[in-house]
Amino acid sequence: MDLFAFLVQIAIGAVVSAAAIVSLNSRLSAVLTEICGTRERANFWARYTNVMLFLSPLLGVVLFTNSMYSQQIDFLLFKSAFKSALFGLFVALVVIGFQFVRFTRNAMDRSNESERGA
């Protein structure tokens, strides 16, 4: 039962990951192209972001749930897995968000400097 409970928790983490990636992917490419300047760089960072968004909820499930003590698949197991996956996703989104803000500010600063110098 332990292995099955663990696999259920991993599946919940994968669903949370996939939902985040699907919901963010449509606009992520355009934003990254604007920030990075080239399509190739934007594609790399989009893939990197997708990997991080996929792995973080799974890591949250692996680190913060405990299927060893669960004798059955019940509501608490689902709740624990969902909570851990959402926490992992939240951490990933905060880190990625801070990086976007940092890069956006740097790009704005460079733009302002070039306008002043021109």
N, C-alpha and C positions, 0 to 999 in steps of 0.2 A: 504494500500500500504506500510505502514511503516514496518509491520511485514514481508511481502514478501521481501522487499528490505533488511531487516536485515538477513533473512534466506539465501538470495543470497550471501551476504557478508560472512556469516559464511561458506557457501559451498565453496567459493573461498579460504578462510583460510584453510579449511579441505583438499582441493586439494593440496595446497602448502605444507601443513604438510605431507600429504601422499607421495608426490613426494620426499621430503627430506628424509623421513624415508626409502623408497624403495631404493633410490640411495645410502644411507650410510650403510644400514643394512648388506650388504654382507661382508664388510671388518671390520665393527665395532666389531663384535664378536671376530675375530682373534686378533685385536689390544688390546681389553680389556682383553683377556685371557693372552696375553703376559704381560700387565701392572699389572693385578691383581694377577696373579700367579695361581689361581684356576678357574675352569670352573664355579663353583657356583657363585663366586663373579663376574665374568665377565658377567654371565647371569643377575644377579641383576642390574649391572650398565648399561647393554645394554637396559634393560627394562626401567630403570629410564631415560636414555638418550632419548629413543623413546617417553616416556611420555612428557618430556620437549620439544622435537622437535615438538610434536603434539600440545601442549598447547600454546606455545609461539606465533605462528602465529595467533591462534584463539584469544588470549589475545590482540595482536596487532590490530586485526580487531575490537574487542569489544571496546577497549579504544580509538582508533584513527580514526575510521570512524563515520560518522554521517548520518544514514539513516532516521532520523526524518525529515530532511529538503528536502529529495528527494521525489518528486512527481511521478517520473517514474524511471524505470530501464533503465539507459542510460550509455554511455561510462564513464562518470565521476564517477559513482557509482562503476563500475568495476575497474577503475583505482585506486580509493581511497582504495578499499578493497584489491586489489592486492599489492599496495604499503605498506599498513599497515601490511599485512601478511608477505611480504618479510622483512620488518623491524623487525618484531617479530622473524622471522627465523634467521636473521642476528645476532640479539642480543643473541639468544640461541646458535648459532654456535660459536660466539666469546667466550662466557662464557665456553662452553664445550671444545673448543680448548685450552683455557688457562689452564683448569684443566688437559687436556691430557699432555700439555707441562710440567706442574708442576710435575705430577706423573712420567713422563718419565725422567725428570731431577733427581728426587729423586731416581728412580731405577738405573740410571746410576751412581749416586754418591755412592750408596750402593755397586754397583758392583765394582767400582774403589777402594773403601775402602777395600773390601774383597780381591781384587787382591794384593793390597799393603801389607795387613796384612799376606797374605799367603806366 
